[in-house]
Amino acid sequence: RALGKTALQRHPTRIMLLGQTKVGKSSLINALLSLHHPEQYEEYLPVGLVAETHTLWRVQHGPTFAYHMDYGTHTTEPRCFANRDELLDELHDTIEDRSDANSSPLEITLELPYPHLGADWCLVDTPGTCEPELVPRVLTELQTQPTLLLYCIDVTR
């Protein structure tokens, strides 16, 4: 047990959600983020009747409410906010403004000052596309290795 604890202390814990579209990956992360105030469930990551996740989302602990976007060729400076509502208002407006595939970021990093996230934890939401046999290729393309991979499925299909 001591070895496992030491390994986790040295490396961030990345939990990545993979799966087909519309199976609840973003909704699961939204629910986890709302654990500290379940009466105020909030959609940090976009969800809807059609597939909403078109980019990789990283959600991690940070000193304040903030986000930045990575376009591959450049990364935006972090935008910091006084509270959750200000962050979500601007983030959702920005995402709508950049809904054109040519201007969409490759990755959005969301930082939240929530103690239950833990300083070394990161939740990763991926666009829904992959079948189980494609997971190794997707991980290579995303250039990230999760500590834990959750493959989400729709049990009604």
VEXVEXVO-993131 format. One record per atom (N, C-alpha, C): residue number from 1; residue in three letters; x, y, z. Coordinates in Angstrom, 1 decimal, m for minus. Example, Ala and Ser with C-alpha at 12.3 -4.5 7.8 and 13.67 -1.06 7.14 Angstrom:
BEGIN
(atom 1; Ala; (13.2; m5.7; 7.8)),
(atom 1; Ala; (12.3; m4.5; 7.8)),
(atom 1; Ala; (13.2; m3.3; 7.8)),
(atom 2; Ser; (12.8; m2.2; 7.1)),
(atom 2; Ser; (13.7; m1.1; 7.1)),
(atom 2; Ser; (12.9; 0.0; 7.9)),
//
This chain:
BEGIN
(atom 1; Arg; (0.8; m1.2; 0.0)),
(atom 1; Arg; (0.0; 0.0; 0.0)),
(atom 1; Arg; (0.9; 1.3; 0.0)),
(atom 2; Ala; (1.9; 1.3; 0.7)),
(atom 2; Ala; (2.8; 2.4; 0.8)),
(atom 2; Ala; (3.3; 2.8; m0.6)),
(atom 3; Leu; (3.7; 1.8; m1.4)),
(atom 3; Leu; (4.2; 2.0; m2.7)),
(atom 3; Leu; (3.2; 2.7; m3.6)),
(atom 4; Gly; (1.9; 2.2; m3.6)),
(atom 4; Gly; (0.8; 2.8; m4.3)),
(atom 4; Gly; (0.6; 4.2; m4.0)),
(atom 5; Lys; (0.6; 4.5; m2.7)),
(atom 5; Lys; (0.4; 5.9; m2.2)),
(atom 5; Lys; (1.5; 6.8; m2.7)),
(atom 6; Thr; (2.7; 6.3; m2.6)),
(atom 6; Thr; (3.9; 7.1; m3.1)),
(atom 6; Thr; (3.8; 7.4; m4.6)),
(atom 7; Ala; (3.4; 6.4; m5.4)),
(atom 7; Ala; (3.2; 6.6; m6.8)),
(atom 7; Ala; (2.2; 7.6; m7.1)),
(atom 8; Leu; (1.0; 7.6; m6.4)),
(atom 8; Leu; (0.0; 8.5; m6.6)),
(atom 8; Leu; (0.4; 9.9; m6.2)),
(atom 9; Gln; (1.2; 10.0; m5.2)),
(atom 9; Gln; (1.7; 11.3; m4.8)),
(atom 9; Gln; (2.6; 12.0; m5.8)),
(atom 10; Arg; (3.4; 11.2; m6.5)),
(atom 10; Arg; (4.3; 11.7; m7.5)),
(atom 10; Arg; (3.7; 12.0; m8.8)),
(atom 11; His; (2.6; 11.4; m9.2)),
(atom 11; His; (2.0; 11.6; m10.5)),
(atom 11; His; (0.6; 12.0; m10.4)),
(atom 12; Pro; (0.1; 13.0; m11.2)),
(atom 12; Pro; (m1.3; 13.4; m11.1)),
(atom 12; Pro; (m2.2; 12.2; m11.5)),
(atom 13; Thr; (m3.3; 12.2; m10.9)),
(atom 13; Thr; (m4.3; 11.1; m11.2)),
(atom 13; Thr; (m5.2; 11.7; m12.3)),
(atom 14; Arg; (m5.2; 11.1; m13.4)),
(atom 14; Arg; (m6.0; 11.5; m14.6)),
(atom 14; Arg; (m7.1; 10.4; m14.8)),
(atom 15; Ile; (m8.3; 10.8; m14.7)),
(atom 15; Ile; (m9.4; 9.9; m15.0)),
(atom 15; Ile; (m10.0; 10.4; m16.3)),
(atom 16; Met; (m9.9; 9.5; m17.3)),
(atom 16; Met; (m10.4; 9.8; m18.6)),
(atom 16; Met; (m11.6; 9.1; m19.0)),
(atom 17; Leu; (m12.7; 9.8; m19.5)),
(atom 17; Leu; (m13.9; 9.1; m19.9)),
(atom 17; Leu; (m13.9; 9.0; m21.4)),
(atom 18; Leu; (m14.1; 7.8; m21.9)),
(atom 18; Leu; (m14.2; 7.5; m23.4)),
(atom 18; Leu; (m15.5; 6.8; m23.6)),
(atom 19; Gly; (m15.9; 6.8; m24.9)),
(atom 19; Gly; (m17.1; 6.1; m25.2)),
(atom 19; Gly; (m17.8; 6.7; m26.4)),
(atom 20; Gln; (m18.9; 6.1; m26.9)),
(atom 20; Gln; (m19.6; 6.6; m28.0)),
(atom 20; Gln; (m20.3; 7.9; m27.6)),
(atom 21; Thr; (m20.8; 8.6; m28.6)),
(atom 21; Thr; (m21.6; 9.9; m28.3)),
(atom 21; Thr; (m22.8; 9.6; m27.6)),
(atom 22; Lys; (m23.2; 10.6; m26.8)),
(atom 22; Lys; (m24.5; 10.6; m26.1)),
(atom 22; Lys; (m24.7; 9.4; m25.1)),
(atom 23; Val; (m23.6; 9.1; m24.4)),
(atom 23; Val; (m23.7; 8.0; m23.3)),
(atom 23; Val; (m23.5; 8.6; m21.9)),
(atom 24; Gly; (m23.3; 9.9; m21.8)),
(atom 24; Gly; (m23.3; 10.6; m20.5)),
(atom 24; Gly; (m22.0; 10.9; m19.9)),
(atom 25; Lys; (m20.9; 10.9; m20.7)),
(atom 25; Lys; (m19.6; 11.2; m20.2)),
(atom 25; Lys; (m19.5; 12.6; m19.6)),
(atom 26; Ser; (m20.0; 13.6; m20.3)),
(atom 26; Ser; (m20.0; 15.0; m19.8)),
(atom 26; Ser; (m20.9; 15.1; m18.6)),
(atom 27; Ser; (m22.1; 14.5; m18.6)),
(atom 27; Ser; (m23.1; 14.5; m17.5)),
(atom 27; Ser; (m22.5; 13.9; m16.3)),
(atom 28; Leu; (m21.7; 12.9; m16.4)),
(atom 28; Leu; (m21.1; 12.2; m15.2)),
(atom 28; Leu; (m20.1; 13.2; m14.6)),
(atom 29; Ile; (m19.3; 13.9; m15.4)),
(atom 29; Ile; (m18.3; 14.9; m14.9)),
(atom 29; Ile; (m19.1; 16.0; m14.2)),
(atom 30; Asn; (m20.1; 16.5; m14.9)),
(atom 30; Asn; (m20.9; 17.6; m14.2)),
(atom 30; Asn; (m21.5; 17.2; m12.9)),
(atom 31; Ala; (m21.9; 15.9; m12.8)),
(atom 31; Ala; (m22.5; 15.4; m11.5)),
(atom 31; Ala; (m21.4; 15.3; m10.5)),
(atom 32; Leu; (m20.2; 14.9; m10.8)),
(atom 32; Leu; (m19.1; 14.8; m9.9)),
(atom 32; Leu; (m18.6; 16.2; m9.4)),
(atom 33; Leu; (m18.7; 17.2; m10.3)),
(atom 33; Leu; (m18.3; 18.5; m9.9)),
(atom 33; Leu; (m19.4; 19.2; m9.0)),
(atom 34; Ser; (m20.6; 18.7; m9.1)),
(atom 34; Ser; (m21.7; 19.2; m8.2)),
(atom 34; Ser; (m21.8; 18.6; m6.9)),
(atom 35; Leu; (m20.9; 17.6; m6.6)),
(atom 35; Leu; (m21.0; 16.9; m5.3)),
(atom 35; Leu; (m20.9; 17.8; m4.1)),
(atom 36; His; (m20.2; 18.9; m4.1)),
(atom 36; His; (m20.1; 19.7; m3.0)),
(atom 36; His; (m21.3; 20.6; m2.7)),
(atom 37; His; (m22.2; 20.7; m3.7)),
(atom 37; His; (m23.4; 21.5; m3.6)),
(atom 37; His; (m24.5; 20.9; m4.5)),
(atom 38; Pro; (m25.0; 19.6; m4.2)),
(atom 38; Pro; (m25.9; 18.9; m5.1)),
(atom 38; Pro; (m27.2; 19.7; m5.4)),
(atom 39; Glu; (m27.6; 20.6; m4.5)),
(atom 39; Glu; (m28.8; 21.3; m4.7)),
(atom 39; Glu; (m28.6; 22.4; m5.8)),
(atom 40; Gln; (m27.4; 22.6; m6.2)),
(atom 40; Gln; (m27.1; 23.6; m7.3)),
(atom 40; Gln; (m26.4; 22.9; m8.4)),
(atom 41; Tyr; (m26.9; 21.9; m9.0)),
(atom 41; Tyr; (m26.3; 21.2; m10.1)),
(atom 41; Tyr; (m26.0; 22.2; m11.2)),
(atom 42; Glu; (m24.8; 22.2; m11.8)),
(atom 42; Glu; (m24.5; 23.1; m12.8)),
(atom 42; Glu; (m23.8; 22.4; m14.0)),
(atom 43; Glu; (m24.1; 22.8; m15.2)),
(atom 43; Glu; (m23.5; 22.2; m16.3)),
(atom 43; Glu; (m22.2; 23.0; m16.6)),
(atom 44; Tyr; (m21.1; 22.4; m16.1)),
(atom 44; Tyr; (m19.8; 23.0; m16.4)),
(atom 44; Tyr; (m19.4; 22.6; m17.9)),
(atom 45; Leu; (m19.6; 21.4; m18.2)),
(atom 45; Leu; (m19.3; 20.9; m19.6)),
(atom 45; Leu; (m20.7; 20.9; m20.3)),
(atom 46; Pro; (m20.7; 21.3; m21.6)),
(atom 46; Pro; (m21.9; 21.3; m22.3)),
(atom 46; Pro; (m22.5; 20.0; m22.5)),
(atom 47; Val; (m23.8; 19.9; m22.4)),
(atom 47; Val; (m24.6; 18.6; m22.7)),
(atom 47; Val; (m25.9; 19.0; m23.4)),
(atom 48; Gly; (m26.5; 18.1; m24.1)),
(atom 48; Gly; (m27.7; 18.4; m24.8)),
(atom 48; Gly; (m28.2; 17.2; m25.6)),
(atom 49; Leu; (m29.2; 17.4; m26.4)),
(atom 49; Leu; (m29.9; 16.3; m27.1)),
(atom 49; Leu; (m29.0; 15.8; m28.2)),
(atom 50; Val; (m28.1; 16.7; m28.7)),
(atom 50; Val; (m27.2; 16.2; m29.8)),
(atom 50; Val; (m25.8; 16.2; m29.2)),
(atom 51; Ala; (m24.8; 15.6; m29.8)),
(atom 51; Ala; (m23.5; 15.5; m29.3)),
(atom 51; Ala; (m22.9; 16.9; m29.1)),
(atom 52; Glu; (m22.5; 17.3; m27.9)),
(atom 52; Glu; (m22.0; 18.6; m27.6)),
(atom 52; Glu; (m20.5; 18.7; m27.4)),
(atom 53; Thr; (m19.8; 17.6; m27.1)),
(atom 53; Thr; (m18.4; 17.6; m26.8)),
(atom 53; Thr; (m17.6; 17.4; m28.1)),
(atom 54; His; (m17.0; 18.5; m28.6)),
(atom 54; His; (m16.2; 18.4; m29.8)),
(atom 54; His; (m14.8; 18.6; m29.6)),
(atom 55; Thr; (m14.4; 18.8; m28.3)),
(atom 55; Thr; (m13.0; 19.0; m28.0)),
(atom 55; Thr; (m12.7; 18.3; m26.7)),
(atom 56; Leu; (m11.4; 18.1; m26.4)),
(atom 56; Leu; (m11.0; 17.5; m25.1)),
(atom 56; Leu; (m11.1; 18.5; m24.0)),
(atom 57; Trp; (m11.8; 18.1; m22.9)),
(atom 57; Trp; (m11.9; 18.9; m21.7)),
(atom 57; Trp; (m11.1; 18.3; m20.6)),
(atom 58; Arg; (m10.3; 19.1; m19.9)),
(atom 58; Arg; (m9.6; 18.7; m18.7)),
(atom 58; Arg; (m10.2; 19.6; m17.6)),
(atom 59; Val; (m10.6; 18.9; m16.5)),
(atom 59; Val; (m11.1; 19.6; m15.4)),
(atom 59; Val; (m10.2; 19.3; m14.2)),
(atom 60; Gln; (m9.7; 20.3; m13.6)),
(atom 60; Gln; (m8.7; 20.1; m12.5)),
(atom 60; Gln; (m8.8; 21.1; m11.4)),
(atom 61; His; (m8.2; 20.9; m10.3)),
(atom 61; His; (m8.2; 21.8; m9.2)),
(atom 61; His; (m7.3; 23.0; m9.5)),
(atom 62; Gly; (m7.7; 24.2; m9.1)),
(atom 62; Gly; (m6.9; 25.4; m9.3)),
(atom 62; Gly; (m7.2; 26.3; m8.2)),
(atom 63; Pro; (m6.4; 27.4; m8.1)),
(atom 63; Pro; (m6.5; 28.3; m7.0)),
(atom 63; Pro; (m7.8; 29.2; m7.1)),
(atom 64; Thr; (m8.3; 29.3; m8.3)),
(atom 64; Thr; (m9.5; 30.2; m8.6)),
(atom 64; Thr; (m10.3; 29.6; m9.7)),
(atom 65; Phe; (m11.4; 30.2; m10.0)),
(atom 65; Phe; (m12.2; 29.7; m11.2)),
(atom 65; Phe; (m11.5; 30.3; m12.4)),
(atom 66; Ala; (m11.1; 29.4; m13.4)),
(atom 66; Ala; (m10.3; 29.8; m14.5)),
(atom 66; Ala; (m10.4; 28.8; m15.7)),
(atom 67; Tyr; (m10.1; 29.3; m16.9)),
(atom 67; Tyr; (m10.0; 28.3; m18.0)),
(atom 67; Tyr; (m9.0; 28.9; m19.0)),
(atom 68; His; (m8.5; 28.0; m19.8)),
(atom 68; His; (m7.7; 28.4; m21.0)),
(atom 68; His; (m7.9; 27.4; m22.1)),
(atom 69; Met; (m7.6; 27.8; m23.3)),
(atom 69; Met; (m7.8; 26.9; m24.5)),
(atom 69; Met; (m6.5; 26.7; m25.2)),
(atom 70; Asp; (m6.4; 25.5; m25.7)),
(atom 70; Asp; (m5.2; 25.1; m26.5)),
(atom 70; Asp; (m5.7; 24.8; m27.9)),
(atom 71; Tyr; (m5.1; 25.6; m28.8)),
(atom 71; Tyr; (m5.4; 25.5; m30.3)),
(atom 71; Tyr; (m4.4; 24.7; m31.0)),
(atom 72; Gly; (m3.4; 24.1; m30.4)),
(atom 72; Gly; (m2.4; 23.3; m31.0)),
(atom 72; Gly; (m1.2; 24.2; m31.4)),
(atom 73; Thr; (m1.5; 25.4; m32.1)),
(atom 73; Thr; (m0.5; 26.3; m32.5)),
(atom 73; Thr; (m0.2; 27.3; m31.4)),
(atom 74; His; (m1.2; 27.6; m30.5)),
(atom 74; His; (m1.0; 28.5; m29.4)),
(atom 74; His; (m2.0; 28.2; m28.3)),
(atom 75; Thr; (m1.7; 28.6; m27.1)),
(atom 75; Thr; (m2.6; 28.4; m25.9)),
(atom 75; Thr; (m3.0; 29.8; m25.4)),
(atom 76; Thr; (m4.3; 30.0; m25.1)),
(atom 76; Thr; (m4.7; 31.3; m24.6)),
(atom 76; Thr; (m4.2; 31.5; m23.2)),
(atom 77; Glu; (m4.1; 32.7; m22.7)),
(atom 77; Glu; (m3.8; 33.0; m21.3)),
(atom 77; Glu; (m5.0; 32.6; m20.5)),
(atom 78; Pro; (m4.7; 32.1; m19.3)),
(atom 78; Pro; (m5.8; 31.7; m18.4)),
(atom 78; Pro; (m6.7; 32.9; m18.1)),
(atom 79; Arg; (m8.0; 32.7; m18.2)),
(atom 79; Arg; (m9.0; 33.7; m17.8)),
(atom 79; Arg; (m9.5; 33.4; m16.4)),
(atom 80; Cys; (m9.3; 34.3; m15.5)),
(atom 80; Cys; (m9.7; 34.0; m14.1)),
(atom 80; Cys; (m11.0; 34.8; m13.7)),
(atom 81; Phe; (m11.8; 34.2; m12.8)),
(atom 81; Phe; (m13.1; 34.8; m12.4)),
(atom 81; Phe; (m13.2; 34.7; m10.9)),
(atom 82; Ala; (m14.1; 35.7; m10.4)),
(atom 82; Ala; (m14.3; 35.8; m9.0)),
(atom 82; Ala; (m15.2; 34.6; m8.5)),
(atom 83; Asn; (m16.1; 34.1; m9.4)),
(atom 83; Asn; (m17.0; 33.1; m8.9)),
(atom 83; Asn; (m17.4; 32.1; m10.1)),
(atom 84; Arg; (m18.1; 31.1; m9.7)),
(atom 84; Arg; (m18.5; 30.1; m10.7)),
(atom 84; Arg; (m19.4; 30.6; m11.8)),
(atom 85; Asp; (m20.4; 31.5; m11.4)),
(atom 85; Asp; (m21.3; 32.0; m12.4)),
(atom 85; Asp; (m20.7; 32.8; m13.4)),
(atom 86; Glu; (m19.7; 33.7; m13.0)),
(atom 86; Glu; (m19.0; 34.5; m14.0)),
(atom 86; Glu; (m18.2; 33.6; m15.0)),
(atom 87; Leu; (m17.5; 32.6; m14.4)),
(atom 87; Leu; (m16.8; 31.6; m15.3)),
(atom 87; Leu; (m17.7; 30.9; m16.3)),
(atom 88; Leu; (m18.8; 30.4; m15.8)),
(atom 88; Leu; (m19.7; 29.6; m16.7)),
(atom 88; Leu; (m20.4; 30.5; m17.7)),
(atom 89; Asp; (m20.7; 31.7; m17.4)),
(atom 89; Asp; (m21.3; 32.6; m18.4)),
(atom 89; Asp; (m20.4; 32.9; m19.5)),
(atom 90; Glu; (m19.1; 33.3; m19.2)),
(atom 90; Glu; (m18.2; 33.6; m20.2)),
(atom 90; Glu; (m17.8; 32.3; m21.0)),
(atom 91; Leu; (m17.5; 31.2; m20.3)),
(atom 91; Leu; (m17.1; 30.0; m21.0)),
(atom 91; Leu; (m18.2; 29.6; m22.0)),
(atom 92; His; (m19.4; 29.5; m21.6)),
(atom 92; His; (m20.5; 29.1; m22.5)),
(atom 92; His; (m20.6; 30.1; m23.7)),
(atom 93; Asp; (m20.5; 31.4; m23.4)),
(atom 93; Asp; (m20.5; 32.4; m24.5)),
(atom 93; Asp; (m19.4; 32.1; m25.5)),
(atom 94; Thr; (m18.2; 31.9; m24.9)),
(atom 94; Thr; (m17.0; 31.7; m25.8)),
(atom 94; Thr; (m17.1; 30.4; m26.6)),
(atom 95; Ile; (m17.7; 29.4; m26.0)),
(atom 95; Ile; (m17.8; 28.1; m26.8)),
(atom 95; Ile; (m18.8; 28.3; m27.9)),
(atom 96; Glu; (m19.9; 29.0; m27.7)),
(atom 96; Glu; (m20.9; 29.3; m28.7)),
(atom 96; Glu; (m20.3; 30.1; m29.8)),
(atom 97; Asp; (m19.4; 31.1; m29.5)),
(atom 97; Asp; (m18.8; 32.0; m30.5)),
(atom 97; Asp; (m17.8; 31.2; m31.3)),
(atom 98; Arg; (m17.2; 30.1; m30.8)),
(atom 98; Arg; (m16.2; 29.3; m31.5)),
(atom 98; Arg; (m16.7; 28.0; m31.9)),
(atom 99; Ser; (m18.0; 27.9; m32.2)),
(atom 99; Ser; (m18.6; 26.6; m32.6)),
(atom 99; Ser; (m18.2; 26.2; m34.0)),
(atom 100; Asp; (m17.7; 27.1; m34.8)),
(atom 100; Asp; (m17.2; 26.8; m36.1)),
(atom 100; Asp; (m16.0; 25.8; m35.9)),
(atom 101; Ala; (m16.0; 24.7; m36.6)),
(atom 101; Ala; (m14.9; 23.7; m36.5)),
(atom 101; Ala; (m13.5; 24.3; m36.8)),
(atom 102; Asn; (m13.5; 25.3; m37.6)),
(atom 102; Asn; (m12.2; 25.9; m37.9)),
(atom 102; Asn; (m11.6; 26.7; m36.8)),
(atom 103; Ser; (m12.4; 27.2; m35.9)),
(atom 103; Ser; (m11.9; 28.0; m34.8)),
(atom 103; Ser; (m12.0; 27.3; m33.4)),
(atom 104; Ser; (m12.4; 26.0; m33.4)),
(atom 104; Ser; (m12.6; 25.3; m32.2)),
(atom 104; Ser; (m11.2; 24.9; m31.6)),
(atom 105; Pro; (m11.1; 25.0; m30.2)),
(atom 105; Pro; (m9.8; 24.6; m29.6)),
(atom 105; Pro; (m9.7; 23.1; m29.6)),
(atom 106; Leu; (m8.5; 22.6; m29.5)),
(atom 106; Leu; (m8.2; 21.2; m29.4)),
(atom 106; Leu; (m8.5; 20.7; m28.0)),
(atom 107; Glu; (m8.3; 21.6; m27.0)),
(atom 107; Glu; (m8.4; 21.3; m25.6)),
(atom 107; Glu; (m8.8; 22.5; m24.8)),
(atom 108; Ile; (m9.7; 22.3; m23.9)),
(atom 108; Ile; (m10.1; 23.3; m22.9)),
(atom 108; Ile; (m9.8; 22.8; m21.5)),
(atom 109; Thr; (m9.0; 23.6; m20.8)),
(atom 109; Thr; (m8.7; 23.3; m19.4)),
(atom 109; Thr; (m9.5; 24.2; m18.5)),
(atom 110; Leu; (m10.3; 23.5; m17.6)),
(atom 110; Leu; (m11.1; 24.2; m16.6)),
(atom 110; Leu; (m10.5; 24.0; m15.2)),
(atom 111; Glu; (m10.2; 25.1; m14.5)),
(atom 111; Glu; (m9.7; 25.0; m13.2)),
(atom 111; Glu; (m10.8; 25.5; m12.2)),
(atom 112; Leu; (m11.0; 24.7; m11.1)),
(atom 112; Leu; (m12.0; 25.0; m10.1)),
(atom 112; Leu; (m11.4; 24.9; m8.7)),
(atom 113; Pro; (m11.7; 25.8; m7.8)),
(atom 113; Pro; (m11.1; 25.8; m6.5)),
(atom 113; Pro; (m12.0; 24.9; m5.6)),
(atom 114; Tyr; (m12.2; 23.7; m6.0)),
(atom 114; Tyr; (m13.1; 22.8; m5.2)),
(atom 114; Tyr; (m12.1; 21.7; m4.5)),
(atom 115; Pro; (m12.2; 21.7; m3.2)),
(atom 115; Pro; (m11.3; 20.8; m2.5)),
(atom 115; Pro; (m11.5; 19.3; m2.8)),
(atom 116; His; (m12.7; 18.9; m3.2)),
(atom 116; His; (m13.0; 17.5; m3.4)),
(atom 116; His; (m12.3; 17.1; m4.7)),
(atom 117; Leu; (m11.9; 18.0; m5.6)),
(atom 117; Leu; (m11.1; 17.6; m6.8)),
(atom 117; Leu; (m9.7; 17.1; m6.4)),
(atom 118; Gly; (m9.1; 17.7; m5.4)),
(atom 118; Gly; (m7.8; 17.3; m5.0)),
(atom 118; Gly; (m6.7; 18.0; m5.9)),
(atom 119; Ala; (m5.6; 18.4; m5.4)),
(atom 119; Ala; (m4.6; 19.2; m6.1)),
(atom 119; Ala; (m4.0; 18.4; m7.3)),
(atom 120; Asp; (m4.0; 17.1; m7.2)),
(atom 120; Asp; (m3.3; 16.3; m8.3)),
(atom 120; Asp; (m4.3; 15.5; m9.1)),
(atom 121; Trp; (m5.6; 15.8; m9.1)),
(atom 121; Trp; (m6.6; 15.1; m9.8)),
(atom 121; Trp; (m7.0; 15.9; m11.1)),
(atom 122; Cys; (m7.3; 15.1; m12.1)),
(atom 122; Cys; (m7.7; 15.7; m13.4)),
(atom 122; Cys; (m8.8; 14.8; m14.0)),
(atom 123; Leu; (m9.9; 15.3; m14.3)),
(atom 123; Leu; (m11.0; 14.6; m15.0)),
(atom 123; Leu; (m10.9; 15.0; m16.5)),
(atom 124; Val; (m10.9; 14.0; m17.4)),
(atom 124; Val; (m10.7; 14.3; m18.8)),
(atom 124; Val; (m11.9; 13.8; m19.6)),
(atom 125; Asp; (m12.6; 14.7; m20.3)),
(atom 125; Asp; (m13.8; 14.3; m21.1)),
(atom 125; Asp; (m13.4; 14.4; m22.5)),
(atom 126; Thr; (m13.8; 13.4; m23.3)),
(atom 126; Thr; (m13.4; 13.2; m24.7)),
(atom 126; Thr; (m14.6; 13.3; m25.6)),
(atom 127; Pro; (m14.4; 13.7; m26.8)),
(atom 127; Pro; (m15.6; 13.6; m27.8)),
(atom 127; Pro; (m15.9; 12.2; m27.9)),
(atom 128; Gly; (m17.2; 11.9; m28.0)),
(atom 128; Gly; (m17.7; 10.5; m28.2)),
(atom 128; Gly; (m17.5; 10.0; m29.6)),
(atom 129; Thr; (m16.6; 9.0; m29.8)),
(atom 129; Thr; (m16.4; 8.5; m31.1)),
(atom 129; Thr; (m16.0; 7.1; m31.1)),
(atom 130; Cys; (m15.5; 6.6; m30.0)),
(atom 130; Cys; (m14.7; 5.3; m30.2)),
(atom 130; Cys; (m15.4; 4.1; m29.7)),
(atom 131; Glu; (m15.1; 3.0; m30.4)),
(atom 131; Glu; (m15.5; 1.7; m30.1)),
(atom 131; Glu; (m14.4; 1.1; m29.1)),
(atom 132; Pro; (m14.7; 0.2; m28.3)),
(atom 132; Pro; (m13.7; m0.3; m27.4)),
(atom 132; Pro; (m12.4; m0.7; m28.0)),
(atom 133; Glu; (m12.4; m1.3; m29.2)),
(atom 133; Glu; (m11.2; m1.8; m29.8)),
(atom 133; Glu; (m10.3; m0.6; m30.3)),
(atom 134; Leu; (m10.9; 0.6; m30.4)),
(atom 134; Leu; (m10.1; 1.7; m30.9)),
(atom 134; Leu; (m9.5; 2.5; m29.7)),
(atom 135; Val; (m9.7; 2.1; m28.5)),
(atom 135; Val; (m9.2; 2.9; m27.3)),
(atom 135; Val; (m7.7; 3.1; m27.4)),
(atom 136; Pro; (m6.8; 2.1; m27.7)),
(atom 136; Pro; (m5.4; 2.3; m27.7)),
(atom 136; Pro; (m5.0; 3.4; m28.7)),
(atom 137; Arg; (m5.7; 3.4; m29.9)),
(atom 137; Arg; (m5.4; 4.4; m30.9)),
(atom 137; Arg; (m5.8; 5.8; m30.5)),
(atom 138; Val; (m6.9; 5.9; m29.8)),
(atom 138; Val; (m7.4; 7.2; m29.4)),
(atom 138; Val; (m6.5; 7.7; m28.3)),
(atom 139; Leu; (m6.0; 6.9; m27.4)),
(atom 139; Leu; (m5.1; 7.4; m26.4)),
(atom 139; Leu; (m3.8; 7.9; m27.0)),
(atom 140; Thr; (m3.3; 7.2; m28.1)),
(atom 140; Thr; (m2.1; 7.7; m28.8)),
(atom 140; Thr; (m2.4; 9.0; m29.4)),
(atom 141; Glu; (m3.5; 9.2; m30.1)),
(atom 141; Glu; (m3.8; 10.4; m30.7)),
(atom 141; Glu; (m4.0; 11.6; m29.7)),
(atom 142; Leu; (m4.6; 11.3; m28.5)),
(atom 142; Leu; (m4.7; 12.3; m27.5)),
(atom 142; Leu; (m3.4; 12.7; m26.8)),
(atom 143; Gln; (m2.4; 11.9; m27.0)),
(atom 143; Gln; (m1.1; 12.1; m26.4)),
(atom 143; Gln; (m1.2; 12.3; m24.9)),
(atom 144; Thr; (m2.0; 11.5; m24.3)),
(atom 144; Thr; (m2.1; 11.5; m22.8)),
(atom 144; Thr; (m2.4; 10.1; m22.3)),
(atom 145; Gln; (m1.8; 9.7; m21.2)),
(atom 145; Gln; (m2.1; 8.4; m20.6)),
(atom 145; Gln; (m2.8; 8.6; m19.3)),
(atom 146; Pro; (m4.0; 8.1; m19.2)),
(atom 146; Pro; (m4.8; 8.3; m18.0)),
(atom 146; Pro; (m4.3; 7.3; m16.9)),
(atom 147; Thr; (m4.6; 7.7; m15.7)),
(atom 147; Thr; (m4.4; 6.8; m14.6)),
(atom 147; Thr; (m5.5; 5.7; m14.5)),
(atom 148; Leu; (m6.7; 6.2; m14.8)),
(atom 148; Leu; (m7.9; 5.4; m14.9)),
(atom 148; Leu; (m8.7; 5.7; m16.1)),
(atom 149; Leu; (m9.1; 4.7; m16.8)),
(atom 149; Leu; (m9.9; 4.9; m18.0)),
(atom 149; Leu; (m11.3; 4.4; m17.8)),
(atom 150; Leu; (m12.3; 5.2; m17.9)),
(atom 150; Leu; (m13.7; 4.8; m17.8)),
(atom 150; Leu; (m14.3; 4.8; m19.2)),
(atom 151; Tyr; (m14.7; 3.6; m19.7)),
(atom 151; Tyr; (m15.3; 3.5; m21.0)),
(atom 151; Tyr; (m16.8; 3.4; m20.7)),
(atom 152; Cys; (m17.5; 4.5; m21.2)),
(atom 152; Cys; (m18.9; 4.6; m20.9)),
(atom 152; Cys; (m19.7; 4.0; m22.1)),
(atom 153; Ile; (m20.8; 3.3; m21.7)),
(atom 153; Ile; (m21.7; 2.7; m22.7)),
(atom 153; Ile; (m23.1; 3.1; m22.4)),
(atom 154; Asp; (m24.0; 3.0; m23.4)),
(atom 154; Asp; (m25.4; 3.1; m23.2)),
(atom 154; Asp; (m26.0; 1.7; m23.1)),
(atom 155; Val; (m26.4; 1.4; m21.9)),
(atom 155; Val; (m26.9; 0.0; m21.8)),
(atom 155; Val; (m28.3; m0.3; m22.4)),
(atom 156; Thr; (m28.9; 0.8; m22.9)),
(atom 156; Thr; (m30.2; 0.6; m23.6)),
(atom 156; Thr; (m30.1; 0.3; m25.1)),
(atom 157; Arg; (m28.9; 0.4; m25.6)),
(atom 157; Arg; (m28.7; 0.2; m27.0)),
(atom 157; Arg; (m28.5; m1.3; m27.3)),
//
